[in-house]
Amino acid sequence: MLGFRGCRLAIAYPEIAEMQSRAIFEAASRPKNAPARRSLEVMVPLIATKAEFDLVKARIDATAQSVMKETGKKLAIRSAL
């Protein structure tokens, strides 16, 4: 696989990672979509270094905090490297 893909696209254009993660978090925070205990797992594709992961994860975490503040709902988000 060649080209400008995966996490590098989200690093160059952070608004893409923000838009996609916001859609996930907002959908999960809707009452009909949120059972009592739902755990979300956001996968970041094609990571080569921890630094790449950290950059994208920071944007995703900030978006999650923003959505939780806006909706007033706590989301359980799992992340790992």
mmCIF file of the N, C-alpha and C atoms, coordinates in Angstrom:
data_MODEL
# 
_entry.id   MODEL 
# 
loop_
_atom_site.group_PDB 
_atom_site.id 
_atom_site.type_symbol 
_atom_site.label_atom_id 
_atom_site.label_alt_id 
_atom_site.label_comp_id 
_atom_site.label_asym_id 
_atom_site.label_entity_id 
_atom_site.label_seq_id 
_atom_site.pdbx_PDB_ins_code 
_atom_site.Cartn_x 
_atom_site.Cartn_y 
_atom_site.Cartn_z 
_atom_site.occupancy 
_atom_site.B_iso_or_equiv 
_atom_site.pdbx_formal_charge 
_atom_site.auth_seq_id 
_atom_site.auth_comp_id 
_atom_site.auth_asym_id 
_atom_site.auth_atom_id 
_atom_site.pdbx_PDB_model_num 
ATOM 1   N N  . MET A 1 1  ? 0.845   -1.160 0.000  1.00 0.00 ? 1  MET A N  1 
ATOM 2   C CA . MET A 1 1  ? 0.000   0.000  0.000  1.00 0.00 ? 1  MET A CA 1 
ATOM 3   C C  . MET A 1 1  ? 0.901   1.237  0.000  1.00 0.00 ? 1  MET A C  1 
ATOM 4   N N  . LEU A 1 2  ? 0.789   2.010  -1.020 1.00 0.00 ? 2  LEU A N  1 
ATOM 5   C CA . LEU A 1 2  ? 1.579   3.233  -1.128 1.00 0.00 ? 2  LEU A CA 1 
ATOM 6   C C  . LEU A 1 2  ? 0.654   4.437  -1.031 1.00 0.00 ? 2  LEU A C  1 
ATOM 7   N N  . GLY A 1 3  ? 1.237   5.567  -0.725 1.00 0.00 ? 3  GLY A N  1 
ATOM 8   C CA . GLY A 1 3  ? 0.465   6.801  -0.739 1.00 0.00 ? 3  GLY A CA 1 
ATOM 9   C C  . GLY A 1 3  ? 0.315   7.439  0.623  1.00 0.00 ? 3  GLY A C  1 
ATOM 10  N N  . PHE A 1 4  ? -0.483  8.458  0.639  1.00 0.00 ? 4  PHE A N  1 
ATOM 11  C CA . PHE A 1 4  ? -0.708  9.302  1.802  1.00 0.00 ? 4  PHE A CA 1 
ATOM 12  C C  . PHE A 1 4  ? -1.982  8.816  2.492  1.00 0.00 ? 4  PHE A C  1 
ATOM 13  N N  . ARG A 1 5  ? -1.815  7.876  3.440  1.00 0.00 ? 5  ARG A N  1 
ATOM 14  C CA . ARG A 1 5  ? -2.961  7.217  4.056  1.00 0.00 ? 5  ARG A CA 1 
ATOM 15  C C  . ARG A 1 5  ? -2.817  7.144  5.561  1.00 0.00 ? 5  ARG A C  1 
ATOM 16  N N  . GLY A 1 6  ? -3.841  6.577  6.150  1.00 0.00 ? 6  GLY A N  1 
ATOM 17  C CA . GLY A 1 6  ? -3.818  6.257  7.570  1.00 0.00 ? 6  GLY A CA 1 
ATOM 18  C C  . GLY A 1 6  ? -3.648  7.454  8.463  1.00 0.00 ? 6  GLY A C  1 
ATOM 19  N N  . CYS A 1 7  ? -2.847  7.284  9.498  1.00 0.00 ? 7  CYS A N  1 
ATOM 20  C CA . CYS A 1 7  ? -2.688  8.343  10.483 1.00 0.00 ? 7  CYS A CA 1 
ATOM 21  C C  . CYS A 1 7  ? -1.969  9.555  9.905  1.00 0.00 ? 7  CYS A C  1 
ATOM 22  N N  . ARG A 1 8  ? -1.193  9.378  8.860  1.00 0.00 ? 8  ARG A N  1 
ATOM 23  C CA . ARG A 1 8  ? -0.482  10.528 8.273  1.00 0.00 ? 8  ARG A CA 1 
ATOM 24  C C  . ARG A 1 8  ? -1.454  11.539 7.675  1.00 0.00 ? 8  ARG A C  1 
ATOM 25  N N  . LEU A 1 9  ? -2.547  11.057 7.141  1.00 0.00 ? 9  LEU A N  1 
ATOM 26  C CA . LEU A 1 9  ? -3.580  11.946 6.632  1.00 0.00 ? 9  LEU A CA 1 
ATOM 27  C C  . LEU A 1 9  ? -4.206  12.733 7.783  1.00 0.00 ? 9  LEU A C  1 
ATOM 28  N N  . ALA A 1 10 ? -4.446  12.069 8.916  1.00 0.00 ? 10 ALA A N  1 
ATOM 29  C CA . ALA A 1 10 ? -5.010  12.738 10.093 1.00 0.00 ? 10 ALA A CA 1 
ATOM 30  C C  . ALA A 1 10 ? -4.019  13.710 10.727 1.00 0.00 ? 10 ALA A C  1 
ATOM 31  N N  . ILE A 1 11 ? -2.729  13.463 10.571 1.00 0.00 ? 11 ILE A N  1 
ATOM 32  C CA . ILE A 1 11 ? -1.713  14.384 11.093 1.00 0.00 ? 11 ILE A CA 1 
ATOM 33  C C  . ILE A 1 11 ? -1.644  15.632 10.217 1.00 0.00 ? 11 ILE A C  1 
ATOM 34  N N  . ALA A 1 12 ? -1.673  15.447 8.919  1.00 0.00 ? 12 ALA A N  1 
ATOM 35  C CA . ALA A 1 12 ? -1.605  16.578 7.993  1.00 0.00 ? 12 ALA A CA 1 
ATOM 36  C C  . ALA A 1 12 ? -2.893  17.398 8.012  1.00 0.00 ? 12 ALA A C  1 
ATOM 37  N N  . TYR A 1 13 ? -4.024  16.717 8.178  1.00 0.00 ? 13 TYR A N  1 
ATOM 38  C CA . TYR A 1 13 ? -5.331  17.373 8.202  1.00 0.00 ? 13 TYR A CA 1 
ATOM 39  C C  . TYR A 1 13 ? -6.067  16.945 9.470  1.00 0.00 ? 13 TYR A C  1 
ATOM 40  N N  . PRO A 1 14 ? -5.726  17.533 10.615 1.00 0.00 ? 14 PRO A N  1 
ATOM 41  C CA . PRO A 1 14 ? -6.316  17.080 11.884 1.00 0.00 ? 14 PRO A CA 1 
ATOM 42  C C  . PRO A 1 14 ? -7.836  17.194 11.946 1.00 0.00 ? 14 PRO A C  1 
ATOM 43  N N  . GLU A 1 15 ? -8.393  18.064 11.119 1.00 0.00 ? 15 GLU A N  1 
ATOM 44  C CA . GLU A 1 15 ? -9.850  18.207 11.126 1.00 0.00 ? 15 GLU A CA 1 
ATOM 45  C C  . GLU A 1 15 ? -10.542 16.929 10.655 1.00 0.00 ? 15 GLU A C  1 
ATOM 46  N N  . ILE A 1 16 ? -9.853  16.091 9.899  1.00 0.00 ? 16 ILE A N  1 
ATOM 47  C CA . ILE A 1 16 ? -10.432 14.816 9.461  1.00 0.00 ? 16 ILE A CA 1 
ATOM 48  C C  . ILE A 1 16 ? -10.621 13.892 10.662 1.00 0.00 ? 16 ILE A C  1 
ATOM 49  N N  . ALA A 1 17 ? -9.585  13.756 11.487 1.00 0.00 ? 17 ALA A N  1 
ATOM 50  C CA . ALA A 1 17 ? -9.688  12.913 12.681 1.00 0.00 ? 17 ALA A CA 1 
ATOM 51  C C  . ALA A 1 17 ? -10.740 13.471 13.634 1.00 0.00 ? 17 ALA A C  1 
ATOM 52  N N  . GLU A 1 18 ? -10.808 14.787 13.750 1.00 0.00 ? 18 GLU A N  1 
ATOM 53  C CA . GLU A 1 18 ? -11.794 15.407 14.630 1.00 0.00 ? 18 GLU A CA 1 
ATOM 54  C C  . GLU A 1 18 ? -13.217 15.144 14.126 1.00 0.00 ? 18 GLU A C  1 
ATOM 55  N N  . MET A 1 19 ? -13.443 15.323 12.838 1.00 0.00 ? 19 MET A N  1 
ATOM 56  C CA . MET A 1 19 ? -14.768 15.119 12.266 1.00 0.00 ? 19 MET A CA 1 
ATOM 57  C C  . MET A 1 19 ? -15.226 13.668 12.435 1.00 0.00 ? 19 MET A C  1 
ATOM 58  N N  . GLN A 1 20 ? -14.339 12.721 12.133 1.00 0.00 ? 20 GLN A N  1 
ATOM 59  C CA . GLN A 1 20 ? -14.712 11.312 12.212 1.00 0.00 ? 20 GLN A CA 1 
ATOM 60  C C  . GLN A 1 20 ? -14.950 10.880 13.659 1.00 0.00 ? 20 GLN A C  1 
ATOM 61  N N  . SER A 1 21 ? -14.078 11.296 14.565 1.00 0.00 ? 21 SER A N  1 
ATOM 62  C CA . SER A 1 21 ? -14.261 10.903 15.963 1.00 0.00 ? 21 SER A CA 1 
ATOM 63  C C  . SER A 1 21 ? -15.479 11.593 16.568 1.00 0.00 ? 21 SER A C  1 
ATOM 64  N N  . ARG A 1 22 ? -15.751 12.844 16.195 1.00 0.00 ? 22 ARG A N  1 
ATOM 65  C CA . ARG A 1 22 ? -16.943 13.543 16.688 1.00 0.00 ? 22 ARG A CA 1 
ATOM 66  C C  . ARG A 1 22 ? -18.210 12.787 16.274 1.00 0.00 ? 22 ARG A C  1 
ATOM 67  N N  . ALA A 1 23 ? -18.251 12.294 15.058 1.00 0.00 ? 23 ALA A N  1 
ATOM 68  C CA . ALA A 1 23 ? -19.419 11.537 14.593 1.00 0.00 ? 23 ALA A CA 1 
ATOM 69  C C  . ALA A 1 23 ? -19.621 10.274 15.442 1.00 0.00 ? 23 ALA A C  1 
ATOM 70  N N  . ILE A 1 24 ? -18.542 9.587  15.760 1.00 0.00 ? 24 ILE A N  1 
ATOM 71  C CA . ILE A 1 24 ? -18.623 8.378  16.585 1.00 0.00 ? 24 ILE A CA 1 
ATOM 72  C C  . ILE A 1 24 ? -19.131 8.724  17.980 1.00 0.00 ? 24 ILE A C  1 
ATOM 73  N N  . PHE A 1 25 ? -18.544 9.760  18.603 1.00 0.00 ? 25 PHE A N  1 
ATOM 74  C CA . PHE A 1 25 ? -18.889 10.108 19.981 1.00 0.00 ? 25 PHE A CA 1 
ATOM 75  C C  . PHE A 1 25 ? -20.310 10.664 20.092 1.00 0.00 ? 25 PHE A C  1 
ATOM 76  N N  . GLU A 1 26 ? -20.717 11.464 19.130 1.00 0.00 ? 26 GLU A N  1 
ATOM 77  C CA . GLU A 1 26 ? -22.076 12.006 19.172 1.00 0.00 ? 26 GLU A CA 1 
ATOM 78  C C  . GLU A 1 26 ? -23.115 10.900 18.975 1.00 0.00 ? 26 GLU A C  1 
ATOM 79  N N  . ALA A 1 27 ? -22.849 9.978  18.075 1.00 0.00 ? 27 ALA A N  1 
ATOM 80  C CA . ALA A 1 27 ? -23.780 8.859  17.867 1.00 0.00 ? 27 ALA A CA 1 
ATOM 81  C C  . ALA A 1 27 ? -23.864 7.994  19.117 1.00 0.00 ? 27 ALA A C  1 
ATOM 82  N N  . ALA A 1 28 ? -22.746 7.750  19.762 1.00 0.00 ? 28 ALA A N  1 
ATOM 83  C CA . ALA A 1 28 ? -22.743 6.907  20.960 1.00 0.00 ? 28 ALA A CA 1 
ATOM 84  C C  . ALA A 1 28 ? -23.420 7.588  22.143 1.00 0.00 ? 28 ALA A C  1 
ATOM 85  N N  . SER A 1 29 ? -23.473 8.916  22.141 1.00 0.00 ? 29 SER A N  1 
ATOM 86  C CA . SER A 1 29 ? -24.064 9.625  23.274 1.00 0.00 ? 29 SER A CA 1 
ATOM 87  C C  . SER A 1 29 ? -25.576 9.776  23.161 1.00 0.00 ? 29 SER A C  1 
ATOM 88  N N  . ARG A 1 30 ? -26.143 9.413  22.020 1.00 0.00 ? 30 ARG A N  1 
ATOM 89  C CA . ARG A 1 30 ? -27.603 9.479  21.858 1.00 0.00 ? 30 ARG A CA 1 
ATOM 90  C C  . ARG A 1 30 ? -28.252 8.396  22.702 1.00 0.00 ? 30 ARG A C  1 
ATOM 91  N N  . PRO A 1 31 ? -29.348 8.727  23.364 1.00 0.00 ? 31 PRO A N  1 
ATOM 92  C CA . PRO A 1 31 ? -29.982 7.764  24.277 1.00 0.00 ? 31 PRO A CA 1 
ATOM 93  C C  . PRO A 1 31 ? -30.323 6.424  23.642 1.00 0.00 ? 31 PRO A C  1 
ATOM 94  N N  . LYS A 1 32 ? -30.847 6.417  22.420 1.00 0.00 ? 32 LYS A N  1 
ATOM 95  C CA . LYS A 1 32 ? -31.243 5.140  21.815 1.00 0.00 ? 32 LYS A CA 1 
ATOM 96  C C  . LYS A 1 32 ? -30.040 4.293  21.417 1.00 0.00 ? 32 LYS A C  1 
ATOM 97  N N  . ASN A 1 33 ? -28.858 4.901  21.310 1.00 0.00 ? 33 ASN A N  1 
ATOM 98  C CA . ASN A 1 33 ? -27.653 4.176  20.916 1.00 0.00 ? 33 ASN A CA 1 
ATOM 99  C C  . ASN A 1 33 ? -26.761 3.818  22.100 1.00 0.00 ? 33 ASN A C  1 
ATOM 100 N N  . ALA A 1 34 ? -27.112 4.289  23.285 1.00 0.00 ? 34 ALA A N  1 
ATOM 101 C CA . ALA A 1 34 ? -26.203 4.139  24.419 1.00 0.00 ? 34 ALA A CA 1 
ATOM 102 C C  . ALA A 1 34 ? -26.789 3.243  25.503 1.00 0.00 ? 34 ALA A C  1 
ATOM 103 N N  . PRO A 1 35 ? -26.484 1.956  25.479 1.00 0.00 ? 35 PRO A N  1 
ATOM 104 C CA . PRO A 1 35 ? -26.875 1.092  26.598 1.00 0.00 ? 35 PRO A CA 1 
ATOM 105 C C  . PRO A 1 35 ? -26.167 1.554  27.876 1.00 0.00 ? 35 PRO A C  1 
ATOM 106 N N  . ALA A 1 36 ? -26.526 0.954  28.972 1.00 0.00 ? 36 ALA A N  1 
ATOM 107 C CA . ALA A 1 36 ? -25.994 1.398  30.265 1.00 0.00 ? 36 ALA A CA 1 
ATOM 108 C C  . ALA A 1 36 ? -24.471 1.493  30.284 1.00 0.00 ? 36 ALA A C  1 
ATOM 109 N N  . ARG A 1 37 ? -23.778 0.508  29.762 1.00 0.00 ? 37 ARG A N  1 
ATOM 110 C CA . ARG A 1 37 ? -22.311 0.529  29.791 1.00 0.00 ? 37 ARG A CA 1 
ATOM 111 C C  . ARG A 1 37 ? -21.784 0.182  28.408 1.00 0.00 ? 37 ARG A C  1 
ATOM 112 N N  . ARG A 1 38 ? -21.467 1.192  27.647 1.00 0.00 ? 38 ARG A N  1 
ATOM 113 C CA . ARG A 1 38 ? -20.909 0.977  26.310 1.00 0.00 ? 38 ARG A CA 1 
ATOM 114 C C  . ARG A 1 38 ? -19.474 1.488  26.317 1.00 0.00 ? 38 ARG A C  1 
ATOM 115 N N  . SER A 1 39 ? -18.579 0.694  25.811 1.00 0.00 ? 39 SER A N  1 
ATOM 116 C CA . SER A 1 39 ? -17.184 1.082  25.707 1.00 0.00 ? 39 SER A CA 1 
ATOM 117 C C  . SER A 1 39 ? -16.841 1.277  24.231 1.00 0.00 ? 39 SER A C  1 
ATOM 118 N N  . LEU A 1 40 ? -16.275 2.427  23.927 1.00 0.00 ? 40 LEU A N  1 
ATOM 119 C CA . LEU A 1 40 ? -15.885 2.728  22.547 1.00 0.00 ? 40 LEU A CA 1 
ATOM 120 C C  . LEU A 1 40 ? -14.409 2.448  22.348 1.00 0.00 ? 40 LEU A C  1 
ATOM 121 N N  . GLU A 1 41 ? -14.078 1.979  21.179 1.00 0.00 ? 41 GLU A N  1 
ATOM 122 C CA . GLU A 1 41 ? -12.682 1.767  20.824 1.00 0.00 ? 41 GLU A CA 1 
ATOM 123 C C  . GLU A 1 41 ? -12.467 2.407  19.456 1.00 0.00 ? 41 GLU A C  1 
ATOM 124 N N  . VAL A 1 42 ? -11.625 3.432  19.421 1.00 0.00 ? 42 VAL A N  1 
ATOM 125 C CA . VAL A 1 42 ? -11.321 4.124  18.178 1.00 0.00 ? 42 VAL A CA 1 
ATOM 126 C C  . VAL A 1 42 ? -9.963  3.623  17.698 1.00 0.00 ? 42 VAL A C  1 
ATOM 127 N N  . MET A 1 43 ? -9.936  3.115  16.491 1.00 0.00 ? 43 MET A N  1 
ATOM 128 C CA . MET A 1 43 ? -8.693  2.584  15.941 1.00 0.00 ? 43 MET A CA 1 
ATOM 129 C C  . MET A 1 43 ? -8.069  3.600  14.995 1.00 0.00 ? 43 MET A C  1 
ATOM 130 N N  . VAL A 1 44 ? -6.766  3.802  15.146 1.00 0.00 ? 44 VAL A N  1 
ATOM 131 C CA . VAL A 1 44 ? -6.018  4.713  14.282 1.00 0.00 ? 44 VAL A CA 1 
ATOM 132 C C  . VAL A 1 44 ? -5.169  3.859  13.356 1.00 0.00 ? 44 VAL A C  1 
ATOM 133 N N  . PRO A 1 45 ? -5.395  3.949  12.044 1.00 0.00 ? 45 PRO A N  1 
ATOM 134 C CA . PRO A 1 45 ? -4.739  3.025  11.118 1.00 0.00 ? 45 PRO A CA 1 
ATOM 135 C C  . PRO A 1 45 ? -3.315  3.416  10.720 1.00 0.00 ? 45 PRO A C  1 
ATOM 136 N N  . LEU A 1 46 ? -2.546  2.420  10.355 1.00 0.00 ? 46 LEU A N  1 
ATOM 137 C CA . LEU A 1 46 ? -1.228  2.569  9.739  1.00 0.00 ? 46 LEU A CA 1 
ATOM 138 C C  . LEU A 1 46 ? -0.266  3.468  10.518 1.00 0.00 ? 46 LEU A C  1 
ATOM 139 N N  . ILE A 1 47 ? -0.055  3.141  11.779 1.00 0.00 ? 47 ILE A N  1 
ATOM 140 C CA . ILE A 1 47 ? 0.861   3.899  12.622 1.00 0.00 ? 47 ILE A CA 1 
ATOM 141 C C  . ILE A 1 47 ? 2.255   3.280  12.518 1.00 0.00 ? 47 ILE A C  1 
ATOM 142 N N  . ALA A 1 48 ? 3.254   4.139  12.331 1.00 0.00 ? 48 ALA A N  1 
ATOM 143 C CA . ALA A 1 48 ? 4.635   3.659  12.270 1.00 0.00 ? 48 ALA A CA 1 
ATOM 144 C C  . ALA A 1 48 ? 5.400   3.968  13.552 1.00 0.00 ? 48 ALA A C  1 
ATOM 145 N N  . THR A 1 49 ? 5.044   5.064  14.224 1.00 0.00 ? 49 THR A N  1 
ATOM 146 C CA . THR A 1 49 ? 5.766   5.456  15.437 1.00 0.00 ? 49 THR A CA 1 
ATOM 147 C C  . THR A 1 49 ? 4.786   5.868  16.529 1.00 0.00 ? 49 THR A C  1 
ATOM 148 N N  . LYS A 1 50 ? 5.272   5.838  17.768 1.00 0.00 ? 50 LYS A N  1 
ATOM 149 C CA . LYS A 1 50 ? 4.447   6.276  18.887 1.00 0.00 ? 50 LYS A CA 1 
ATOM 150 C C  . LYS A 1 50 ? 4.124   7.757  18.770 1.00 0.00 ? 50 LYS A C  1 
ATOM 151 N N  . ALA A 1 51 ? 5.025   8.538  18.231 1.00 0.00 ? 51 ALA A N  1 
ATOM 152 C CA . ALA A 1 51 ? 4.791   9.980  18.059 1.00 0.00 ? 51 ALA A CA 1 
ATOM 153 C C  . ALA A 1 51 ? 3.586   10.233 17.152 1.00 0.00 ? 51 ALA A C  1 
ATOM 154 N N  . GLU A 1 52 ? 3.452   9.447  16.098 1.00 0.00 ? 52 GLU A N  1 
ATOM 155 C CA . GLU A 1 52 ? 2.293   9.582  15.216 1.00 0.00 ? 52 GLU A CA 1 
ATOM 156 C C  . GLU A 1 52 ? 1.002   9.296  15.984 1.00 0.00 ? 52 GLU A C  1 
ATOM 157 N N  . PHE A 1 53 ? 1.021   8.215  16.745 1.00 0.00 ? 53 PHE A N  1 
ATOM 158 C CA . PHE A 1 53 ? -0.149  7.851  17.540 1.00 0.00 ? 53 PHE A CA 1 
ATOM 159 C C  . PHE A 1 53 ? -0.500  8.950  18.532 1.00 0.00 ? 53 PHE A C  1 
ATOM 160 N N  . ASP A 1 54 ? 0.505   9.479  19.216 1.00 0.00 ? 54 ASP A N  1 
ATOM 161 C CA . ASP A 1 54 ? 0.274   10.509 20.226 1.00 0.00 ? 54 ASP A CA 1 
ATOM 162 C C  . ASP A 1 54 ? -0.372  11.763 19.627 1.00 0.00 ? 54 ASP A C  1 
ATOM 163 N N  . LEU A 1 55 ? 0.046   12.156 18.431 1.00 0.00 ? 55 LEU A N  1 
ATOM 164 C CA . LEU A 1 55 ? -0.532  13.330 17.783 1.00 0.00 ? 55 LEU A CA 1 
ATOM 165 C C  . LEU A 1 55 ? -2.022  13.124 17.470 1.00 0.00 ? 55 LEU A C  1 
ATOM 166 N N  . VAL A 1 56 ? -2.340  11.989 16.901 1.00 0.00 ? 56 VAL A N  1 
ATOM 167 C CA . VAL A 1 56 ? -3.726  11.722 16.534 1.00 0.00 ? 56 VAL A CA 1 
ATOM 168 C C  . VAL A 1 56 ? -4.572  11.482 17.782 1.00 0.00 ? 56 VAL A C  1 
ATOM 169 N N  . LYS A 1 57 ? -4.036  10.767 18.755 1.00 0.00 ? 57 LYS A N  1 
ATOM 170 C CA . LYS A 1 57 ? -4.771  10.483 19.992 1.00 0.00 ? 57 LYS A CA 1 
ATOM 171 C C  . LYS A 1 57 ? -5.114  11.770 20.738 1.00 0.00 ? 57 LYS A C  1 
ATOM 172 N N  . ALA A 1 58 ? -4.211  12.727 20.749 1.00 0.00 ? 58 ALA A N  1 
ATOM 173 C CA . ALA A 1 58 ? -4.483  13.998 21.430 1.00 0.00 ? 58 ALA A CA 1 
ATOM 174 C C  . ALA A 1 58 ? -5.687  14.695 20.815 1.00 0.00 ? 58 ALA A C  1 
ATOM 175 N N  . ARG A 1 59 ? -5.787  14.665 19.500 1.00 0.00 ? 59 ARG A N  1 
ATOM 176 C CA . ARG A 1 59 ? -6.917  15.294 18.804 1.00 0.00 ? 59 ARG A CA 1 
ATOM 177 C C  . ARG A 1 59 ? -8.212  14.543 19.108 1.00 0.00 ? 59 ARG A C  1 
ATOM 178 N N  . ILE A 1 60 ? -8.153  13.220 19.101 1.00 0.00 ? 60 ILE A N  1 
ATOM 179 C CA . ILE A 1 60 ? -9.336  12.408 19.380 1.00 0.00 ? 60 ILE A CA 1 
ATOM 180 C C  . ILE A 1 60 ? -9.789  12.609 20.826 1.00 0.00 ? 60 ILE A C  1 
ATOM 181 N N  . ASP A 1 61 ? -8.858  12.628 21.762 1.00 0.00 ? 61 ASP A N  1 
ATOM 182 C CA . ASP A 1 61 ? -9.199  12.839 23.170 1.00 0.00 ? 61 ASP A CA 1 
ATOM 183 C C  . ASP A 1 61 ? -9.830  14.210 23.393 1.00 0.00 ? 61 ASP A C  1 
ATOM 184 N N  . ALA A 1 62 ? -9.298  15.235 22.746 1.00 0.00 ? 62 ALA A N  1 
ATOM 185 C CA . ALA A 1 62 ? -9.863  16.584 22.873 1.00 0.00 ? 62 ALA A CA 1 
ATOM 186 C C  . ALA A 1 62 ? -11.287 16.626 22.325 1.00 0.00 ? 62 ALA A C  1 
ATOM 187 N N  . THR A 1 63 ? -11.508 15.933 21.230 1.00 0.00 ? 63 THR A N  1 
ATOM 188 C CA . THR A 1 63 ? -12.848 15.880 20.643 1.00 0.00 ? 63 THR A CA 1 
ATOM 189 C C  . THR A 1 63 ? -13.803 15.135 21.568 1.00 0.00 ? 63 THR A C  1 
ATOM 190 N N  . ALA A 1 64 ? -13.349 14.052 22.163 1.00 0.00 ? 64 ALA A N  1 
ATOM 191 C CA . ALA A 1 64 ? -14.190 13.288 23.098 1.00 0.00 ? 64 ALA A CA 1 
ATOM 192 C C  . ALA A 1 64 ? -14.580 14.158 24.295 1.00 0.00 ? 64 ALA A C  1 
ATOM 193 N N  . GLN A 1 65 ? -13.623 14.888 24.840 1.00 0.00 ? 65 GLN A N  1 
ATOM 194 C CA . GLN A 1 65 ? -13.910 15.765 25.975 1.00 0.00 ? 65 GLN A CA 1 
ATOM 195 C C  . GLN A 1 65 ? -14.925 16.840 25.582 1.00 0.00 ? 65 GLN A C  1 
ATOM 196 N N  . SER A 1 66 ? -14.776 17.382 24.389 1.00 0.00 ? 66 SER A N  1 
ATOM 197 C CA . SER A 1 66 ? -15.687 18.407 23.902 1.00 0.00 ? 66 SER A CA 1 
ATOM 198 C C  . SER A 1 66 ? -17.112 17.866 23.770 1.00 0.00 ? 66 SER A C  1 
ATOM 199 N N  . VAL A 1 67 ? -17.250 16.683 23.189 1.00 0.00 ? 67 VAL A N  1 
ATOM 200 C CA . VAL A 1 67 ? -18.576 16.076 23.016 1.00 0.00 ? 67 VAL A CA 1 
ATOM 201 C C  . VAL A 1 67 ? -19.182 15.744 24.377 1.00 0.00 ? 67 VAL A C  1 
ATOM 202 N N  . MET A 1 68 ? -18.389 15.214 25.300 1.00 0.00 ? 68 MET A N  1 
ATOM 203 C CA . MET A 1 68 ? -18.913 14.892 26.626 1.00 0.00 ? 68 MET A CA 1 
ATOM 204 C C  . MET A 1 68 ? -19.385 16.154 27.340 1.00 0.00 ? 68 MET A C  1 
ATOM 205 N N  . LYS A 1 69 ? -18.658 17.252 27.173 1.00 0.00 ? 69 LYS A N  1 
ATOM 206 C CA . LYS A 1 69 ? -19.051 18.521 27.792 1.00 0.00 ? 69 LYS A CA 1 
ATOM 207 C C  . LYS A 1 69 ? -20.338 19.045 27.162 1.00 0.00 ? 69 LYS A C  1 
ATOM 208 N N  . GLU A 1 70 ? -20.457 18.945 25.842 1.00 0.00 ? 70 GLU A N  1 
ATOM 209 C CA . GLU A 1 70 ? -21.641 19.431 25.131 1.00 0.00 ? 70 GLU A CA 1 
ATOM 210 C C  . GLU A 1 70 ? -22.883 18.613 25.446 1.00 0.00 ? 70 GLU A C  1 
ATOM 211 N N  . THR A 1 71 ? -22.736 17.297 25.520 1.00 0.00 ? 71 THR A N  1 
ATOM 212 C CA . THR A 1 71 ? -23.896 16.419 25.722 1.00 0.00 ? 71 THR A CA 1 
ATOM 213 C C  . THR A 1 71 ? -24.181 16.137 27.190 1.00 0.00 ? 71 THR A C  1 
ATOM 214 N N  . GLY A 1 72 ? -23.191 16.337 28.039 1.00 0.00 ? 72 GLY A N  1 
ATOM 215 C CA . GLY A 1 72 ? -23.351 16.031 29.452 1.00 0.00 ? 72 GLY A CA 1 
ATOM 216 C C  . GLY A 1 72 ? -23.341 14.543 29.749 1.00 0.00 ? 72 GLY A C  1 
ATOM 217 N N  . LYS A 1 73 ? -22.868 13.752 28.818 1.00 0.00 ? 73 LYS A N  1 
ATOM 218 C CA . LYS A 1 73 ? -22.812 12.299 29.000 1.00 0.00 ? 73 LYS A CA 1 
ATOM 219 C C  . LYS A 1 73 ? -21.368 11.824 29.029 1.00 0.00 ? 73 LYS A C  1 
ATOM 220 N N  . LYS A 1 74 ? -21.118 10.868 29.901 1.00 0.00 ? 74 LYS A N  1 
ATOM 221 C CA . LYS A 1 74 ? -19.784 10.287 30.042 1.00 0.00 ? 74 LYS A CA 1 
ATOM 222 C C  . LYS A 1 74 ? -19.665 9.106  29.084 1.00 0.00 ? 74 LYS A C  1 
ATOM 223 N N  . LEU A 1 75 ? -18.605 9.105  28.290 1.00 0.00 ? 75 LEU A N  1 
ATOM 224 C CA . LEU A 1 75 ? -18.347 7.998  27.360 1.00 0.00 ? 75 LEU A CA 1 
ATOM 225 C C  . LEU A 1 75 ? -17.104 7.244  27.818 1.00 0.00 ? 75 LEU A C  1 
ATOM 226 N N  . ALA A 1 76 ? -17.184 5.932  27.817 1.00 0.00 ? 76 ALA A N  1 
ATOM 227 C CA . ALA A 1 76 ? -16.030 5.103  28.148 1.00 0.00 ? 76 ALA A CA 1 
ATOM 228 C C  . ALA A 1 76 ? -15.270 4.841  26.849 1.00 0.00 ? 76 ALA A C  1 
ATOM 229 N N  . ILE A 1 77 ? -14.065 5.391  26.779 1.00 0.00 ? 77 ILE A N  1 
ATOM 230 C CA . ILE A 1 77 ? -13.268 5.263  25.565 1.00 0.00 ? 77 ILE A CA 1 
ATOM 231 C C  . ILE A 1 77 ? -11.994 4.509  25.909 1.00 0.00 ? 77 ILE A C  1 
ATOM 232 N N  . ARG A 1 78 ? -11.750 3.460  25.159 1.00 0.00 ? 78 ARG A N  1 
ATOM 233 C CA . ARG A 1 78 ? -10.562 2.628  25.381 1.00 0.00 ? 78 ARG A CA 1 
ATOM 234 C C  . ARG A 1 78 ? -9.520  2.949  24.319 1.00 0.00 ? 78 ARG A C  1 
ATOM 235 N N  . SER A 1 79 ? -8.295  3.137  24.751 1.00 0.00 ? 79 SER A N  1 
ATOM 236 C CA . SER A 1 79 ? -7.220  3.363  23.778 1.00 0.00 ? 79 SER A CA 1 
ATOM 237 C C  . SER A 1 79 ? -5.990  2.587  24.213 1.00 0.00 ? 79 SER A C  1 
ATOM 238 N N  . ALA A 1 80 ? -5.250  2.147  23.242 1.00 0.00 ? 80 ALA A N  1 
ATOM 239 C CA . ALA A 1 80 ? -4.031  1.394  23.504 1.00 0.00 ? 80 ALA A CA 1 
ATOM 240 C C  . ALA A 1 80 ? -3.103  1.518  22.312 1.00 0.00 ? 80 ALA A C  1 
ATOM 241 N N  . LEU A 1 81 ? -1.866  1.304  22.554 1.00 0.00 ? 81 LEU A N  1 
ATOM 242 C CA . LEU A 1 81 ? -0.887  1.305  21.465 1.00 0.00 ? 81 LEU A CA 1 
ATOM 243 C C  . LEU A 1 81 ? -0.234  -0.042 21.400 1.00 0.00 ? 81 LEU A C  1 
# 
